[in-house]
Amino acid sequence: MRRLITISNVAIAVLLAASFCASQNTNSNSSPKPEAKPNNHIKTKYNQSKDETTVTLKTLALTNSVSREIKSDSDFGNLDLDISFTYQGKQPSKPVENATFKFKGTAKNQYFQKPQNLIAVIDDTSGVVLGPTSYNSTSETFYFVENMSISIPYAAMQRIVRAKTLAFQLGARNIRMMDDQLADLRAMAALMTP
């Protein structure tokens, strides 16, 4: 009898161990790798009637990244950046020619007041002159909205995203990109190639 109990206990232990190992293997194979996760800040929208795909990056809040001479944050206002590009079809058949950067400033006073030159400062050592932005401004009840936009060529975009650190010089304003913002830019640039 004692022998039968010992054999049944051993059999139960073996079954439990086997089921535990099987569940561990199933869990490790089914869980996605972190680098395989898509970037949830990037949205892709296909327009079937135009046979065109538009890729947009969630608005990047740059207000805390801007160096400024102004003491009060409320005097400066906000600065945001939207990035997008468009290509024909559902997938790009060739590298996308350019990405559009749209800077939007809101403040009590107009700070930029005209088109600004945009320079990408790569690794604090070299700069890529991207050119002048377009400019328009609207007056709201208690603040101004300044919009500046520029088209960034594919080659410049690829150079920008290879940077370890990145800053933009927008006119007299220096805007240092945070690591997570640079990661979003890299993910966006990766979608520009077929």
Residue frames as a rotation matrix with the C-alpha (Angstrom) as fourth column:
MET 1
0.568 0.823 0.000 0.00
0.823 -0.568 0.000 0.00
0.000 0.000 -1.000 0.00
ARG 2
0.452 -0.501 -0.738 2.79
0.147 -0.774 0.616 2.32
-0.880 -0.387 -0.276 0.94
ARG 3
-0.612 -0.708 0.352 4.48
0.419 0.088 0.904 1.54
-0.671 0.701 0.243 -2.38
LEU 4
-0.110 0.687 0.718 1.27
0.983 -0.030 0.180 2.40
0.146 0.726 -0.672 -4.30
ILE 5
0.809 0.376 -0.451 0.98
0.488 -0.858 0.159 5.77
-0.327 -0.349 -0.878 -2.53
THR 6
-0.003 -0.906 -0.423 4.63
0.082 -0.422 0.903 6.56
-0.997 -0.032 0.075 -3.30
ILE 7
-0.660 -0.209 0.722 4.16
0.684 0.230 0.692 5.69
-0.311 0.950 -0.009 -7.00
SER 8
0.309 0.854 0.419 0.99
0.931 -0.361 0.047 7.79
0.192 0.376 -0.907 -7.23
ASN 9
0.689 -0.140 -0.711 2.72
0.265 -0.864 0.428 10.75
-0.674 -0.484 -0.558 -5.52
VAL 10
-0.438 -0.899 -0.017 5.64
0.210 -0.121 0.970 10.51
-0.874 0.422 0.241 -7.95
ALA 11
-0.421 0.361 0.832 3.22
0.907 0.172 0.384 10.31
-0.005 0.917 -0.400 -10.89
ILE 12
0.697 0.706 -0.125 1.36
0.713 -0.701 0.020 13.42
-0.073 -0.103 -0.992 -9.69
ALA 13
0.340 -0.661 -0.669 4.65
0.095 -0.683 0.724 15.30
-0.936 -0.310 -0.169 -9.21
VAL 14
-0.664 -0.584 0.468 5.78
0.477 0.151 0.866 14.38
-0.576 0.798 0.178 -12.74
LEU 15
-0.017 0.752 0.659 2.44
0.984 -0.105 0.144 15.49
0.178 0.651 -0.738 -14.23
LEU 16
0.792 0.294 -0.536 2.55
0.459 -0.864 0.205 18.79
-0.403 -0.408 -0.819 -12.34
ALA 17
-0.085 -0.918 -0.388 6.13
0.082 -0.395 0.915 19.45
-0.993 0.046 0.109 -13.46
ALA 18
-0.640 -0.123 0.759 5.29
0.719 0.255 0.647 18.60
-0.273 0.959 -0.075 -17.07
SER 19
0.371 0.851 0.372 2.24
0.913 -0.408 0.024 20.87
0.172 0.331 -0.928 -17.13
PHE 20
0.636 -0.232 -0.736 4.24
0.246 -0.843 0.479 23.72
-0.731 -0.485 -0.479 -15.51
CYS 21
-0.474 -0.880 0.010 7.00
0.214 -0.104 0.971 23.39
-0.854 0.463 0.237 -18.15
ALA 22
-0.396 0.403 0.825 4.44
0.918 0.158 0.364 23.28
0.016 0.901 -0.433 -20.96
SER 23
0.706 0.699 -0.111 2.74
0.704 -0.710 0.005 26.45
-0.075 -0.082 -0.994 -19.71
GLN 24
0.270 -0.706 -0.655 6.10
0.092 -0.658 0.747 28.25
-0.958 -0.262 -0.113 -19.42
ASN 25
-0.705 -0.548 0.450 7.01
0.455 0.136 0.880 27.35
-0.543 0.825 0.154 -23.02
THR 26
0.011 0.801 0.599 3.59
0.988 -0.100 0.115 28.42
0.152 0.591 -0.792 -24.28
ASN 27
0.784 0.299 -0.543 3.81
0.464 -0.864 0.195 31.77
-0.411 -0.406 -0.816 -22.48
SER 28
-0.049 -0.886 -0.461 7.33
0.079 -0.463 0.883 32.52
-0.996 0.007 0.093 -23.63
ASN 29
-0.719 -0.212 0.662 6.51
0.631 0.201 0.750 31.75
-0.292 0.956 -0.011 -27.26
SER 30
0.109 0.887 0.449 3.23
0.969 -0.195 0.150 33.67
0.221 0.419 -0.881 -27.36
SER 31
0.557 0.092 -0.826 4.39
0.463 -0.860 0.216 36.93
-0.690 -0.502 -0.521 -25.73
PRO 32
0.838 -0.219 0.500 5.51
0.403 -0.370 -0.837 39.52
0.368 0.903 -0.222 -28.29
LYS 33
-0.153 -0.955 -0.255 9.02
0.987 -0.134 -0.090 40.92
0.052 -0.266 0.963 -28.19
PRO 34
0.200 0.258 -0.945 9.21
0.512 -0.850 -0.123 44.54
-0.835 -0.459 -0.302 -27.04
GLU 35
-0.634 -0.516 -0.577 10.91
-0.173 -0.632 0.755 45.71
-0.754 0.578 0.312 -30.23
ALA 36
-0.838 0.375 0.395 8.15
0.536 0.436 0.723 44.12
0.100 0.818 -0.566 -32.33
LYS 37
-0.014 0.878 -0.479 5.49
0.785 -0.287 -0.549 46.41
-0.620 -0.383 -0.685 -30.82
PRO 38
0.003 0.064 0.998 4.23
0.827 -0.561 0.033 49.09
0.562 0.826 -0.054 -33.23
ASN 39
-0.935 -0.314 -0.164 4.68
0.354 -0.807 -0.473 52.73
0.016 -0.500 0.866 -32.27
ASN 40
-0.098 0.991 -0.095 1.29
0.991 0.088 -0.100 53.84
-0.091 -0.104 -0.990 -30.98
HIS 41
-0.093 0.019 -0.996 2.15
0.198 -0.980 -0.037 57.51
-0.976 -0.200 0.087 -31.58
ILE 42
-0.859 -0.254 -0.444 2.07
-0.378 -0.268 0.886 56.99
-0.344 0.929 0.134 -35.36
LYS 43
0.100 0.948 0.303 -1.21
-0.021 0.306 -0.952 56.78
-0.995 0.089 0.050 -37.26
THR 44
-0.946 -0.324 -0.020 -1.53
-0.055 0.100 0.993 55.51
-0.320 0.941 -0.112 -40.83
LYS 45
0.034 0.999 -0.027 -4.67
-0.057 -0.025 -0.998 56.26
-0.998 0.036 0.056 -42.85
TYR 46
-0.851 -0.262 0.455 -5.35
0.381 0.289 0.878 54.94
-0.362 0.921 -0.147 -46.34
ASN 47
-0.122 0.794 -0.595 -7.70
-0.496 -0.568 -0.656 56.94
-0.860 0.215 0.463 -48.61
GLN 48
-0.237 0.044 0.971 -9.07
0.516 0.852 0.087 54.44
-0.824 0.521 -0.224 -51.13
SER 49
0.775 0.614 0.153 -10.62
0.456 -0.374 -0.808 57.05
-0.438 0.696 -0.569 -53.44
LYS 50
0.756 -0.570 -0.322 -7.25
-0.645 -0.734 -0.213 58.81
-0.115 0.369 -0.922 -53.90
ASP 51
0.820 -0.490 -0.297 -5.19
0.410 0.864 -0.293 55.60
0.400 0.118 0.909 -53.53
GLU 52
0.003 -0.763 0.646 -3.06
-0.210 -0.632 -0.746 57.53
0.978 -0.134 -0.162 -51.04
THR 53
0.429 0.046 -0.902 -1.73
0.790 0.466 0.400 56.82
0.439 -0.884 0.163 -47.55
THR 54
0.302 -0.307 0.903 -1.07
-0.363 -0.913 -0.188 59.56
0.881 -0.271 -0.387 -44.98
VAL 55
0.148 -0.373 -0.916 1.20
0.813 0.573 -0.102 58.87
0.563 -0.730 0.388 -42.02
THR 56
0.360 0.020 0.933 1.05
-0.298 -0.945 0.136 61.25
0.884 -0.326 -0.335 -39.04
LEU 57
-0.530 -0.570 -0.627 2.95
0.542 0.341 -0.768 61.43
0.652 -0.747 0.128 -35.76
LYS 58
0.494 0.678 -0.544 1.12
0.847 -0.233 0.478 62.37
0.197 -0.697 -0.690 -32.58
THR 59
0.696 -0.168 0.698 1.73
-0.053 -0.982 -0.183 66.04
0.716 0.090 -0.692 -31.76
LEU 60
-0.042 -0.797 -0.602 5.06
0.880 0.256 -0.400 66.55
0.473 -0.547 0.691 -30.01
ALA 61
0.946 0.322 -0.030 4.84
0.285 -0.785 0.550 69.09
0.154 -0.529 -0.834 -27.17
LEU 62
0.134 -0.972 0.193 8.03
0.730 -0.035 -0.682 71.16
0.670 0.233 0.705 -27.39
THR 63
0.731 0.239 0.638 7.27
-0.095 -0.892 0.443 73.85
0.675 -0.384 -0.630 -24.81
ASN 64
0.908 -0.387 0.162 9.55
-0.137 0.090 0.986 72.35
-0.396 -0.918 0.029 -22.13
SER 65
0.409 -0.777 0.478 12.29
0.840 0.525 0.135 71.74
-0.356 0.346 0.868 -24.71
VAL 66
0.539 -0.135 0.832 12.64
0.522 -0.721 -0.456 75.37
0.661 0.680 -0.317 -25.77
SER 67
-0.401 -0.671 -0.623 15.42
0.908 -0.383 -0.172 77.52
-0.123 -0.635 0.763 -24.38
ARG 68
0.390 0.623 0.678 14.09
0.652 -0.707 0.274 80.97
0.650 0.335 -0.682 -23.61
GLU 69
-0.727 -0.627 0.281 15.04
0.327 -0.675 -0.661 84.28
0.604 -0.389 0.696 -22.17
ILE 70
-0.069 0.823 0.563 11.55
-0.492 -0.519 0.699 84.83
0.868 -0.229 0.441 -20.78
LYS 71
-0.841 -0.318 0.438 11.18
-0.517 0.231 -0.825 84.19
0.162 -0.919 -0.359 -17.06
SER 72
-0.289 0.836 0.466 7.46
-0.595 0.224 -0.772 83.29
-0.750 -0.501 0.433 -16.98
ASP 73
-0.842 0.035 0.539 6.16
0.334 0.818 0.468 80.20
-0.424 0.574 -0.700 -18.79
SER 74
0.156 0.987 0.044 2.78
0.703 -0.079 -0.707 81.89
-0.694 0.141 -0.706 -19.22
ASP 75
0.293 -0.121 -0.948 4.42
-0.432 -0.902 -0.019 84.72
-0.853 0.415 -0.317 -21.19
PHE 76
-0.729 -0.662 -0.175 6.04
-0.473 0.302 0.827 82.27
-0.495 0.686 -0.534 -23.58
GLY 77
0.275 0.889 -0.366 3.00
-0.943 0.177 -0.280 80.11
-0.185 0.422 0.887 -24.33
ASN 78
0.383 -0.048 0.923 3.17
-0.067 0.995 0.079 76.71
-0.921 -0.092 0.378 -26.06
LEU 79
-0.101 -0.405 -0.909 5.04
-0.984 -0.093 0.151 75.25
-0.145 0.910 -0.389 -29.00
ASP 80
0.348 0.295 0.890 3.99
-0.176 0.953 -0.247 71.99
-0.921 -0.070 0.383 -30.66
LEU 81
-0.540 -0.540 -0.646 5.25
-0.776 0.024 0.630 70.02
-0.324 0.842 -0.432 -33.66
ASP 82
0.555 0.674 0.488 3.19
-0.265 0.699 -0.664 67.89
-0.788 0.240 0.566 -36.05
ILE 83
-0.579 -0.750 -0.321 4.97
-0.636 0.169 0.753 65.65
-0.510 0.639 -0.575 -38.58
SER 84
0.435 0.731 0.525 3.35
-0.105 0.621 -0.777 63.89
-0.894 0.283 0.347 -41.53
PHE 85
-0.692 -0.506 -0.515 3.98
-0.562 -0.069 0.824 62.51
-0.453 0.860 -0.236 -44.99
THR 86
0.459 0.883 0.100 1.92
-0.476 0.340 -0.811 61.03
-0.750 0.325 0.576 -47.82
TYR 87
-0.756 -0.640 -0.139 2.61
-0.455 0.361 0.814 58.41
-0.470 0.679 -0.564 -50.49
GLN 88
-0.056 0.713 -0.699 0.68
-0.967 0.137 0.217 56.71
0.250 0.688 0.682 -53.29
GLY 89
-0.045 0.141 -0.989 -0.83
-0.197 0.969 0.147 53.29
0.979 0.201 -0.016 -52.59
LYS 90
0.906 0.421 -0.052 -1.00
-0.079 0.289 0.954 51.25
0.417 -0.860 0.295 -49.40
GLN 91
0.566 -0.812 -0.143 2.78
0.568 0.259 0.781 50.78
-0.598 -0.523 0.607 -49.12
PRO 92
0.503 -0.440 -0.744 5.55
-0.603 -0.795 0.063 53.07
-0.619 0.417 -0.665 -50.38
SER 93
0.941 -0.178 0.289 7.06
0.326 0.707 -0.627 51.68
-0.092 0.684 0.723 -53.61
LYS 94
0.046 -0.936 0.348 10.08
0.582 -0.258 -0.771 54.00
0.812 0.238 0.533 -53.27
PRO 95
-0.573 -0.269 -0.774 11.40
0.811 -0.321 -0.489 56.21
-0.117 -0.908 0.402 -50.45
VAL 96
0.588 0.805 -0.077 8.97
0.802 -0.593 -0.076 59.02
-0.107 -0.017 -0.994 -49.59
GLU 97
0.159 -0.571 0.805 10.35
0.627 -0.572 -0.529 62.29
0.763 0.589 0.267 -50.97
ASN 98
-0.694 -0.410 0.592 9.73
-0.122 -0.744 -0.657 64.46
0.710 -0.528 0.466 -47.91
ALA 99
-0.183 0.606 -0.774 8.05
0.960 0.279 -0.009 64.86
0.210 -0.745 -0.633 -44.55
THR 100
0.041 0.290 0.956 6.19
0.130 -0.950 0.282 67.99
0.991 0.113 -0.076 -43.46
PHE 101
-0.558 -0.222 -0.800 7.07
0.824 -0.036 -0.565 69.59
0.096 -0.974 0.203 -40.12
LYS 102
0.100 0.649 0.754 4.40
0.263 -0.748 0.609 71.98
0.959 0.138 -0.246 -38.79
PHE 103
-0.780 -0.366 -0.507 5.31
0.598 -0.201 -0.776 74.09
0.182 -0.908 0.376 -35.78
LYS 104
0.205 0.884 0.420 2.42
0.411 -0.467 0.783 75.72
0.888 0.012 -0.459 -33.91
GLY 105
-0.824 -0.481 -0.299 3.07
0.494 -0.354 -0.794 78.40
0.276 -0.802 0.529 -31.31
THR 106
0.344 0.906 0.245 0.35
0.515 -0.400 0.758 79.85
0.785 -0.135 -0.604 -29.08
ALA 107
-0.517 -0.547 -0.658 1.08
0.855 -0.308 -0.416 82.80
0.025 -0.778 0.628 -26.79
LYS 108
0.319 0.591 -0.741 -0.15
0.636 -0.713 -0.296 86.17
-0.703 -0.376 -0.603 -25.53
ASN 109
0.387 -0.297 -0.873 2.19
-0.549 -0.835 0.040 87.90
-0.741 0.464 -0.486 -27.97
GLN 110
0.989 -0.130 -0.064 3.58
0.011 0.505 -0.863 86.98
0.145 0.853 0.501 -31.37
TYR 111
0.502 -0.863 0.062 7.16
-0.104 0.011 0.995 85.74
-0.859 -0.505 -0.084 -30.89
PHE 112
-0.142 -0.604 0.784 8.12
0.714 0.486 0.504 84.54
-0.686 0.631 0.362 -34.34
GLN 113
0.218 0.414 -0.884 6.29
-0.058 -0.898 -0.435 87.21
-0.974 0.146 -0.171 -36.44
LYS 114
0.358 -0.137 -0.924 7.74
-0.923 -0.204 -0.327 85.99
-0.143 0.969 -0.199 -39.77
PRO 115
0.876 -0.119 -0.468 9.13
-0.066 0.930 -0.361 82.88
0.478 0.347 0.807 -41.48
GLN 116
0.578 -0.685 0.445 12.00
-0.662 -0.074 0.745 81.35
-0.477 -0.725 -0.496 -39.50
ASN 117
0.016 -0.654 -0.756 15.11
-0.768 0.476 -0.429 79.47
0.640 0.588 -0.495 -40.62
LEU 118
0.857 0.270 0.439 15.18
-0.487 0.702 0.519 75.88
-0.168 -0.659 0.734 -39.37
ILE 119
-0.065 -0.926 -0.373 18.44
-0.774 0.283 -0.566 74.10
0.629 0.252 -0.735 -38.60
ALA 120
0.931 0.237 -0.278 18.83
-0.041 0.824 0.564 70.56
0.362 -0.514 0.777 -37.22
VAL 121
0.113 -0.900 0.422 21.70
-0.951 -0.221 -0.217 70.39
0.288 -0.377 -0.880 -34.70
ILE 122
0.774 0.150 -0.615 23.00
-0.167 0.986 0.029 66.82
0.610 0.080 0.788 -34.70
ASP 123
0.529 -0.527 -0.665 24.95
0.778 0.614 0.131 65.46
0.340 -0.587 0.735 -31.70
ASP 124
0.844 -0.109 -0.526 25.78
0.226 -0.817 0.531 69.06
-0.487 -0.567 -0.664 -30.66
THR 125
-0.136 -0.991 0.010 28.54
0.347 -0.038 0.937 69.05
-0.928 0.131 0.349 -33.30
SER 126
-0.949 -0.210 0.236 27.07
0.281 -0.220 0.934 69.63
-0.145 0.953 0.268 -36.75
GLY 127
-0.252 0.888 -0.384 24.11
-0.195 -0.435 -0.879 71.37
-0.948 -0.147 0.283 -38.27
VAL 128
-0.656 0.200 0.727 21.90
0.742 0.346 0.575 70.66
-0.136 0.917 -0.375 -41.24
VAL 129
-0.764 0.408 -0.500 20.31
-0.367 -0.912 -0.183 73.80
-0.530 0.044 0.847 -42.69
LEU 130
-0.495 0.680 0.540 16.76
0.690 0.686 -0.231 72.78
-0.528 0.258 -0.809 -43.56
GLY 131
-0.671 0.151 0.726 15.69
0.540 -0.571 0.618 76.19
0.508 0.807 0.302 -44.89
PRO 132
-0.896 0.384 0.224 13.05
-0.444 -0.797 -0.409 78.82
0.022 -0.466 0.884 -44.17
THR 133
-0.639 0.762 0.110 9.59
0.623 0.596 -0.507 77.89
-0.451 -0.255 -0.855 -42.95
SER 134
-0.345 0.675 0.652 6.33
0.369 -0.541 0.756 79.26
0.863 0.502 -0.063 -44.27
TYR 135
-0.919 0.018 -0.393 4.48
0.369 -0.308 -0.877 81.47
-0.137 -0.951 0.277 -41.78
ASN 136
-0.251 0.826 0.505 0.95
0.083 -0.501 0.861 82.54
0.964 0.258 0.058 -40.93
SER 137
-0.970 -0.061 -0.235 -0.61
0.242 -0.127 -0.962 83.96
0.029 -0.990 0.138 -37.81
THR 138
-0.086 0.973 0.214 -4.14
0.330 -0.175 0.928 84.29
0.940 0.150 -0.306 -36.46
SER 139
-0.839 -0.103 0.534 -5.43
-0.404 -0.540 -0.738 86.27
0.364 -0.836 0.411 -33.53
GLU 140
-0.241 0.759 -0.605 -7.76
0.667 0.582 0.465 84.54
0.705 -0.291 -0.647 -31.10
THR 141
0.723 0.653 0.225 -9.58
0.300 -0.591 0.749 86.23
0.622 -0.474 -0.623 -28.20
PHE 142
0.930 -0.342 0.132 -6.72
-0.273 -0.409 0.871 86.14
-0.244 -0.846 -0.474 -25.68
TYR 143
0.107 -0.936 0.334 -3.77
-0.003 0.336 0.942 84.78
-0.994 -0.102 0.033 -27.64
PHE 144
0.261 -0.141 -0.955 -2.06
-0.945 -0.239 -0.223 84.47
-0.197 0.961 -0.196 -31.02
VAL 145
0.611 -0.125 0.781 -1.55
0.165 0.986 0.028 81.28
-0.774 0.112 0.623 -33.01
GLU 146
0.201 -0.635 -0.746 1.61
-0.907 -0.409 0.104 81.19
-0.371 0.656 -0.657 -35.16
ASN 147
0.774 0.099 0.625 2.00
0.093 0.959 -0.266 78.38
-0.626 0.264 0.734 -37.70
MET 148
0.089 -0.804 -0.588 5.29
-0.932 -0.276 0.235 77.59
-0.351 0.527 -0.774 -39.42
SER 149
0.766 0.231 0.600 5.71
-0.045 0.950 -0.309 74.73
-0.642 0.210 0.738 -41.84
ILE 150
-0.002 -0.816 -0.579 8.58
-0.954 -0.171 0.244 73.24
-0.298 0.553 -0.778 -43.83
SER 151
0.945 0.234 -0.227 9.11
-0.308 0.869 -0.387 70.22
0.106 0.436 0.894 -46.06
ILE 152
0.177 -0.902 0.393 12.09
-0.738 0.142 0.659 68.07
-0.651 -0.407 -0.641 -44.96
PRO 153
0.252 -0.121 -0.960 13.71
-0.860 0.426 -0.279 66.01
0.443 0.896 0.004 -47.76
TYR 154
0.937 0.166 -0.308 14.17
-0.079 0.958 0.276 62.26
0.341 -0.235 0.910 -47.30
ALA 155
0.176 -0.958 -0.225 18.01
0.483 0.283 -0.829 62.47
0.858 0.037 0.513 -47.15
ALA 156
-0.451 -0.305 0.839 17.89
-0.463 -0.724 -0.511 65.16
0.763 -0.619 0.185 -44.44
MET 157
0.530 0.727 0.436 15.30
-0.788 0.231 0.571 63.17
0.314 -0.646 0.696 -42.48
GLN 158
0.805 -0.285 -0.520 17.52
0.281 0.956 -0.088 60.07
0.523 -0.075 0.849 -42.55
ARG 159
-0.270 -0.946 0.177 20.50
0.289 -0.255 -0.923 62.12
0.918 -0.198 0.343 -41.35
ILE 160
-0.145 0.313 0.939 18.44
-0.767 -0.635 0.093 63.67
0.625 -0.707 0.332 -38.55
VAL 161
0.770 0.607 0.195 17.24
-0.589 0.558 0.585 60.33
0.246 -0.565 0.787 -37.17
ARG 162
0.472 -0.689 -0.551 20.74
0.439 0.725 -0.531 58.83
0.765 0.009 0.644 -37.04
ALA 163
-0.134 -0.517 0.846 21.63
-0.451 -0.728 -0.516 61.42
0.882 -0.451 -0.135 -34.39
LYS 164
-0.486 -0.066 -0.871 22.28
0.690 0.583 -0.429 60.40
0.536 -0.810 -0.238 -30.80
THR 165
-0.266 0.451 -0.852 21.08
0.614 -0.602 -0.511 63.83
-0.743 -0.659 -0.117 -29.67
LEU 166
-0.406 0.239 0.882 19.01
0.823 -0.323 0.467 66.28
0.396 0.916 -0.066 -31.67
ALA 167
-0.234 0.389 -0.891 18.02
0.461 -0.763 -0.453 69.90
-0.856 -0.517 -0.001 -31.37
PHE 168
0.151 0.301 0.942 16.29
0.953 -0.296 -0.059 72.27
0.261 0.907 -0.332 -33.77
GLN 169
-0.707 -0.285 -0.647 17.20
0.400 -0.916 -0.034 75.91
-0.583 -0.283 0.762 -34.12
LEU 170
0.071 0.818 0.571 13.93
0.987 -0.138 0.076 77.62
0.141 0.559 -0.817 -35.11
GLY 171
0.653 0.004 0.758 14.92
0.085 -0.994 -0.068 81.22
0.753 0.108 -0.649 -35.67
ALA 172
-0.169 -0.719 0.674 16.43
-0.671 -0.417 -0.613 82.31
0.722 -0.556 -0.412 -32.35
ARG 173
0.473 0.451 0.757 14.83
-0.870 0.375 0.320 79.46
-0.139 -0.810 0.570 -30.39
ASN 174
-0.626 -0.665 -0.407 16.80
-0.656 0.731 -0.186 76.32
0.421 0.150 -0.894 -29.56
ILE 175
0.465 0.847 0.257 14.55
-0.884 0.426 0.194 73.27
0.055 -0.317 0.947 -29.19
ARG 176
-0.682 -0.729 0.062 16.19
-0.730 0.673 -0.118 70.17
0.044 -0.126 -0.991 -27.70
MET 177
0.207 0.761 -0.615 14.36
-0.642 0.580 0.501 66.94
0.738 0.291 0.608 -28.55
MET 178
0.163 -0.045 0.986 13.78
-0.889 0.426 0.166 64.48
-0.427 -0.904 0.029 -25.70
ASP 179
-0.805 -0.561 0.194 14.87
-0.454 0.793 0.407 60.84
-0.381 0.239 -0.893 -26.12
ASP 180
-0.331 0.753 0.569 11.28
0.438 0.657 -0.614 59.59
-0.836 0.046 -0.547 -26.55
GLN 181
0.591 0.501 -0.632 10.59
-0.268 -0.617 -0.740 62.28
-0.761 0.607 -0.231 -29.16
LEU 182
-0.215 -0.760 -0.613 13.72
-0.937 -0.016 0.349 61.26
-0.275 0.650 -0.709 -31.08
ALA 183
-0.801 -0.005 0.598 12.59
0.007 1.000 0.017 57.62
-0.598 0.018 -0.801 -30.90
ASP 184
0.262 0.959 0.107 9.23
0.303 0.023 -0.953 58.66
-0.916 0.281 -0.285 -32.42
LEU 185
0.430 -0.196 -0.882 11.08
-0.751 -0.619 -0.229 60.51
-0.501 0.760 -0.413 -35.20
ARG 186
-0.681 -0.732 0.003 13.15
-0.638 0.595 0.489 57.39
-0.360 0.331 -0.872 -35.91
ALA 187
-0.478 0.592 0.649 10.01
0.379 0.806 -0.456 55.23
-0.792 0.028 -0.610 -36.11
MET 188
0.566 0.689 -0.453 8.42
-0.067 -0.509 -0.858 57.78
-0.822 0.516 -0.242 -38.43
ALA 189
0.063 -0.640 -0.765 11.49
-0.929 -0.317 0.189 57.88
-0.364 0.700 -0.615 -40.72
ALA 190
-0.759 -0.341 0.554 11.56
-0.212 0.935 0.285 54.08
-0.615 0.099 -0.782 -40.88
LEU 191
0.071 0.894 0.442 8.09
0.463 0.363 -0.809 54.18
-0.884 0.262 -0.388 -42.47
MET 192
0.423 0.046 -0.905 9.39
-0.567 -0.766 -0.304 56.44
-0.706 0.642 -0.298 -45.25
THR 193
-0.569 -0.690 -0.447 11.21
-0.801 0.345 0.489 53.53
-0.183 0.637 -0.749 -46.91
PRO 194
0.277 0.723 -0.632 9.60
-0.820 0.521 0.236 50.58
0.500 0.453 0.738 -48.74
